[in-house]
């Protein structure tokens, strides 16, 4: 059997009278930046050498659905669902994070005008295990449902119900999305990207290497298992026993083949780095300190992990006496040189993205960031951290 391609189903809450206008606006957007994203295009079985800059309108089908196409991606906009058929394997989407991030950028740009709230990621076809088939009538019914989901479903709610009937509950995480299964996420999660926190620090005459060595020795933090996506590299792994929170120290990250010690690496590169293989990584430069997480902004700042995440960032930044705070997605910083100082980073964000002063106000982590102030020696501004 041919390998399953990737299908994505999205709901939308756009009023019927605004649909045609929105379809036209989305079609006329410039898609050249998405088409030049190698992480995205690399996941396709075949991608045009010269990507189209705009989306083509193929007309409407007998059911009245709008049919669009862009670089091999078929898009059907029905009454209550937007269905995407990608010329990429479902397995590729599962296995390669860079492709998932690039694909999310495409989906975010397309779906924002339609006010989408939820997404389903599923294979274009699957084989139902024999032990799940009760009789021939049931087999025929499952085949009909599968075909309707893939080609003709016009309701997001009904699509979810049919998937649950055919495949059971959605996989709780991507790591568990194996075998015949599907994955459901809120649109805001797909929109967020991984969380990055940047903090401006006061101008200091103390050499950066000396500050970094002091931080390495003195700063401890609580290792949080729920923040992790893999086993801790510095703790014993016990398969049947869940990890427990524990106190941990920063682990210097530098090329040991190139530099004799951490201080030499810092002096040569004017940057100190820690915890390359943890649930976060941290970097100190002369103007700022950054903390990059491996989980999404929405997963950390809007869900059950929020209070722990805010507490953790306060704890990690407090020794640096921060004066300004920027919260954004990693992807917003990709066009910046690695050696950019805090003023350059802030200027880049101000020029290209929307600024907010509160987590609760931000409309899109793909298009905006949170900017606030911090009081030295205390905690980060309550505009960003409500429980200061």
N, C-alpha and C positions, 0 to 999 in steps of 0.2 A: 504494500500500500504506500502511495506517495506520502511523504512527510507533511504534516499539517502546517498550514500557513497561519499567520497571526491575524486574528479578528479583534477589533475593539468596538464596543458598544457604549454610547454615551447618551444620557438623558439630556433634556434641555427644557427650559421653562419660558421660552420666548413666546410672546403672544402671536397668534396666527397671522394677524394683520402686519406684523413686523418681519415675518419670516423671509419673504422675497427680497426685501431691502437688505436684510442682514446677509443673505446668501450672496447677493451682488457685491456687497462691501468686502466680504471675506475673499471672494474670487479675485478681487482687484488688488489685494494686498501684495507686497513684494516678498516672494518666497525664496529669493536667491541666497539669503544667509542660511536658511535651513538646508537648501540644496548643496551648499558648500561645506556642511558639517560632516567631516569624514567619519566621526563616530556613528552618526545616524546612517549615512549612505552605505557604510561598510557592512551593515547588517542585512542589506538587500541581496537577494539572489542575482538581481540585475538592476543597475541604476543608470539612467542616461548620462552620457559623457557631458552633454550640455543640458543641465536641468532647466525645466520651464520656470519662468519667473512668476507666472500667474496660474491659477487653477482653471481648468477647462470645464465648461458647462456642456453636458451631453444631452440635455433635455429632461423630460419627465417620462416615467414609465406609466403603464396603464392604471396603476394604483395612485398616481399623482405624486409619487416621490421624486424629489430633485436628484438627478444623477450627475456627479462631478468626478473629475479625475485629475491627478497630479503625479507625474513621474511614476506611473504604474500603480499608484494607490487609488483604489476605487472607493468612492464615498457616496453613500445613499442617505439622504435626509428625508426621513419619513415623518409621520404625524407626531410620534412621541419618542423617537430614537434617531440617533445619527450613527450609522454603521460604517466602519472602515475595514477594508480588506487590503492587507499589506502584502507585497511580494517579498516577504521575509518569513522565515520559519518561526513557529511558536517557540521551538527549542532555543533558537538564537536569542529571542527576547528574554527567555528565562535565564540563560547562561551568561550574558554579557551586559554588565552594568552600564558601560559607556553607550551602548546602543539604546538601552532603556531610557537613559537621560536625554539623549538626542531625540528619541521618539516622543518623550514627554514635552520637549520644546515645541515640536510640531503640533501635538495635540493641544497644548496650552494656547498657542497662537490662533489655532483654528476655532477652538471651542469657547474661548472667553466671550466673544460677542453673542454666543447663543445662551449664555448664563447656565452652563452645565454644572451639575452638582455631583454626579457619580459616574464611574467608568467600570466596565467589565472587560477583562482581557481573557481571551479564550482561543482554543485551537479551531481551525476551520472544519475539522472532522475528527472523530475518535471512534475507537472500537469498544463497544460495551462488553465487559466480561460476561461470559456465558452464565455464570452463577447469578447474575443480576437480571437475567431474562426469564420471565415466568412461563411464557408460551409464545406461539407464533404471532398471535394478535398483539402481544406486548412488544415483540421485536419490531413489528411493522409500525406500531405507534411511536416507538423510540426513534426509528429511522425518519419518520415524518417530522417529528419534533426537531431532530438534528438539522434536517434540510431547511425547515422554516427559520430556525435560529440563524443559520448561516446566510440565507439568501432573501428571506421575505418578512422577517419579524418587523412589526411596526410599533411595538410597545416595549419600552424598557422594562417595565414592571413584569410584563408577561414573559419577556426574554429571561429575566432572573428566575421566575417560577419554573420555566421549562428546563433551564440549566440545573436547577435544584432537583427536579424530577429525574433528569437523565444522569447527572453526575454527583448528586448529593450536595453537601455544603461546600461553599467556596474554600479554597486553600487559605488558612489563616495568615500565612506568610509566603513570600516567594520561595524560600528554601523548602517549603513543604508542597510546592506546586509541581508535583511529579505525577506521572501516569495520566489517565484521563481526568483532567480537572480544569478549573478556571480560577481567576483571581479578581476580587472586587476591591475598589478603593474609592475614596472620595476624590473628586476632581482637585480639591485644594491640596491633597497630598501629592498628586502627580505634578501639581504646579510649583511645589515648594523648592525642590532641590535640597541638598544637604546644608545644614546650618553652619554659618560662619560668624564668629563674634570678633570684632576688631576694636581695640581700645587704645586711644592716644595716651601717651605717658608724658610726664613733665620732662623738660630738657634737663639732663643730668650730666655733670662733669665726670661722674664715676664711669670708668670704662665698661662697655657692655659685657665683656667677658667676666669681669668681677661681679657684676649684678647677676649674671647667669649662674655662676658657680655658687653664689649665696642662695639663689632660688632653688637650685638643684638639691642643696643640702638641707634647706629649712622648710620648703613647701611640701606638705603632704596632702593627699586628697582621699576621698572615699571612692573606692572602685565600685562602680554600680553595674551589676550584672545585667539589668534590664536595658541598659544603654548599649550593650555589646551585641555584635552580630556573629561573633566567633569565640572560641575559647581564649582565655587569657594566656599570654605568652609567659607570664611571670608567676603563674600559680598552677598547682597540680590539677589535672583534669580528671574528674571522676564522673564517668558516664551517667550513672543512675542517681547522682546526688546533685541537686541544683546549687549553683554558685551562691556564696553568701557575700554581702557587702563587707569590704575590709579596707583597712588603711593601706595606702600605697604611696610610693615615692616616684618622682619624675625620673624617666629614663632618657639620658642624653642620646641624641641621634646625630651621628656624624660618620663620615667615611674613615674607618679605622685603617684602611690601607693607604690613605692619603695623608692623614694627620696623626701625630703621635698621641695626642690627647684632645679633650673637649675644648680646652682653652685655645689651643692652636687653631682648631677649626673655626672657632668664633672670631678670632682676630683676623683670620684670612678672609672669611666670608662676610664679616660684619652682621652675623645672624646666629642666634642660638636656637636649636630645635630639640624638641623632646617628643617621646611617645609615638613614634611612627607606626607602631602596630597595635595601638590601644583603641578604645572607643572614641578617642579624640587625639588630635595632635596639637602641639603648641609651638609657636615661634616668637622669638623676641628680636626686634630690630631697634635701631636707635630712636625711632619716633613712636613705635607702637608695639603692641603685643597682639597676636591673633590666636584664637582657639577654633579649630575646625573639627566638627563632629562628623561621624559616619552615618548618622541617621538624619532624616528630613527635618526641616524647620517645623513643619506642622506636627509631626510625630512627637517632637520634643517640647514645643511651646504651646500646643493647644490640647494635648491629651493628658493622660494620667501621669506622665513624666514631667509635666511642666514645673511643678514646685521644686522637684529634685534638680532639674536643669538650671533653674534660676539660682538656686542655692549654690550649685556647683560653680557657675560662672562668677558669682560674687566672691566665693572662696578663692578661686584661682586668680582673679584680677586684683584683689585687694592689696597684695604686697607691692604691686606696681603703681599704686595711687593714680588710677585712670582719671582723665579729665573729660574725655568724650567717648561715646560708645556708638558703634555701627553694628547692626545685625542684618545679615543678608544671606542670600544663597551663594554657595561656592561659584555657581555659574556666572553670576554678575561680575566676577573679578577675573574671568578667564582672559580677557583682552589686555589686562594690565601686565607690565613687566614685573618679574618677581621682586626686584629691588625697589619698587615704588614706595615712597614714604606715605605717612598718614594723610598729609594734605593732598597728595596726588590721588590717593584712593578716594577720598571724600569728594574731590573735584570731579573725578570720573563718574561716581555715582550720581552726583548732583546734575551732571550734564546729560546723562543717559536714562535715568530712572526717577521714579516718584519717591519722595521722602515722606515718612510718617513719623510721628512721635510716640505712638502707642502700638503695641501688638494687636490690640483689639480693632484698630482702624485699618490695618494694612489690607489692601484688596487682592494683591497677587504677589507672591514671592518671586515670580518670573519678571515682574515689572516694577517692583518697589523694594524698599529697605526701611529699616527703623533707625532713626538718628536721635540720640539723646545726649544729655550731659551726665557727668558723674562728679561726686564730691570727693576730693582726696581724703584719705584716711577713713572714709566711712563706707558707704555702699553705693551701688549704681543707682542713678536717678529713678524715682518711683514712677516716672512717666513710662519707663520700659519695664521695670520690675515692680508691679503694683504693691507687693507686700514688703518692699524695702527692707 
